[in-house]
Structures are given as C-alpha cells and as structure tokens.
C-alpha cells in the first residue's frame, strides 16, 4: 500500500502545480482583460478620461490625484493581458516660466508620443519637422498629445508654435 501512495503523490503534485498556475493565469488575465482594468490594479482611485492608440498598445490619461497633474499610462498586451509598459506625469504650473506647456515625450517601436499640459488657454499646439506639420488639440482637460510616426528625442524650441483661442499663432516657447 505504501508504494501505491507514493505514486499517487508523484502524479498529484504536478497536477496540483499545473492547476495552481492555471488559476493564477486566469486571475491575472481577468484583472488585466482591458487597459482600464489593468490601470485600475495600479491605481484604483482614478479612472482614465481619454484613451489613445499608440505603437503596439494604448495610452490612458488619468488625473494623478495631486492638484492639476495628470498621468499617462502606456499599456501593451501580452499573454497575461494588458500591462503598464511606461508611465509619465505632467502638471500645470510646474514648468519653467518660459514654457507655455509641460512637455513629456516617450518613444516606442519607432514612434514618439508627445504629451503634456497647457499652462494657458491654447487652441492647438503645432510641431514643424522636416517640412511636415503635426498638430495637437488641447481638450476639456489641459492635456494635449500628438503621435509622431518617427523616433524623435530632441525637440528644438524653434519647431514648436501654438494657436491661441483668437486664432493668432505664437511661438510655444518664449
């Protein structure tokens, strides 16, 4: 009888291990089934007010809960569901005085996501690069963003302008 009992454990132990791992994967996948659910596992107190497709995932914008600051969550999907690949924060009134925006870029898969907060009423933010123009609208929140279809890490101030609510164009950086 004892030998039979040993063989039972040799079969049961790997089976229990596989079932436990499968249960963990099901739990992870269920809690990370959407970008919003995955973001909620990191910060359940705030939800996204905007979702933008970028590279191989999405960017969620949420208030950070600290005054007029916001967080961008770059989420990508893998076998276990959606996960945070990068985060960055931008806040109103924290940039140098010669800036009209808070500015946060990040690059993935040969694309660049540029976002930030506007310090004053701005209708559009415009980026001029190699003869092409890219625009970002400032929405209900003071958050703006644009997706550049190329990798860019240096942003000369001279390539940026803004369109004010009255339609006039001015340099974005003073």
N, C-alpha and C positions, 0 to 999 in steps of 0.2 A: 504494500500500500504506500509506503513512503516513496518509492521510486515514481509511482504514478503522480503523487502530489508534487514532486519536483518538476516533472514535465508540465504539469498544469501551470505552475508559476512561470516557467520558461516561455510558455505560449501567452499567458495572460498579461505579463508585464509589458512586452512590446505592444500588444493590442491596447492596453490602457494608455500607454505613452502616445500612440498614434491618435487615439480618441481625444486625449487632453490637448494635443497640438491642434487637431482639427477644431475643437471647441474654441480655443484661443483665436485661431484664424477667423472663425465665423464671428466671434465677438468684435475683433478688430475691423473686419470688413463691414459689419453692421454699423459700427460707430464712425466709420470713415467712408460711408457709401456715397456721400456728396461732399463737395468742397465746404459747404456750410456746416455740415455735421462735424467734419474734421476740424474746422476752425473752432467750433464750439468746445471741442475737447481741450483746446489750449486756453481759451478764454470764454467761458460760458456766459459772461455777464454782458457782452456786446455782440450784436449780430451785424453782418455786412449790409451796407446801404447801396453798394454797387459791385457788380462782378464783370470783369473784362477778360476776354480770351487773350492769352499771350503765350508765345512759343509753344511748348508742349503741355500747357496747363492753363490755369486761370489766375487772375489777381483779384482778391477780395479786399475791399476797403471797409474798415470799421473805425468808429471813434475809439480812441485809446482809453477814454475814461479820465483823462487828465486835461481838463480845460479844453482848449481848441487844438488838440493834437489828434492825429489820425495814424492808423497803421495799415500798411499794405502787406497782404499775405500772398506770396506766390505759392500756389498749390499745384502739385503734379500727382498723377495717378500711377500706381503700380499694382502689383498682385494683391497687396493688402488694402487697397482702396486709396483714397486721397490723403496726401501728407504735405506738411509745410516744407517747402524747399528753401524759402528765404522770407525774411520779413524786414521791413524798414519803417521808420517813423518820420513824420514831418509835423511841424507845429507852426501855428501862426505866431508872428511877432518874436521868433527866436533867431531869425537870420540876421546877418549884418545889415546896418541901416542903408547900405547902397543896393540891397536886393529888394525887389518887389514880390518875390516868391521864395518859399522854401523849396529846395530842389533835391530830389533823391533819384538817381538812376541805378538800375541794375541790369545786367546782361546775361542772357541765357540763349543757347542754341543759335548763335549768330544774330540775335535780335536784341534791341535795347528798349527797356521800359523806363520812361522818364515820368516822374510824377512829383507832386508837391502840393503846397497850399499857397493861395494868393493872399498877399498882405493888404491889398486894397482892391476896390471893385475893378475887375478886369473882365472883358467880354471874351477875348481869345488870347492865347499865347502861341507865338509863331516861331518856328525854328527853321532857319535857312541853311541848307548844307548842300554843297556841290550843285548849285543851280536848282535844287528841289526845295519845296516848301512843305512843312508838316505843321498842322495846327492842332491845338488842344482847346476845348471849350471849358470854361470854369462853370461848374454846375451849381446845384442848390447849396451844397456844402462848398466851402472854399477850396475843395480838392480839384486838381486838374491832372490830366495824364495824356501821354501820347506813346504810341508804339512805333519805333523806328525799325525798318526792315533790314538793319545792318548793325554790326557791333560798333559802338561808339563809347569811348571812355573819357575823352577830353571834349569839353564844350566851351569854346571861346565865347565870351560875353557878347562880342560883336555879331554873332549869328542869331541872337535872340531879340525879338520885338514883341510888343503887346498891343492889342487893340482895346482901347478904352470903351466904356459904355456909350460915349458920344460918337464913336466911330473913328476917332483920331488914333494914329499909330505912333508909338513912342518906343524908345529902347527899353528892354525889360530890365536891364541892369544899368544903374546910374553911373 
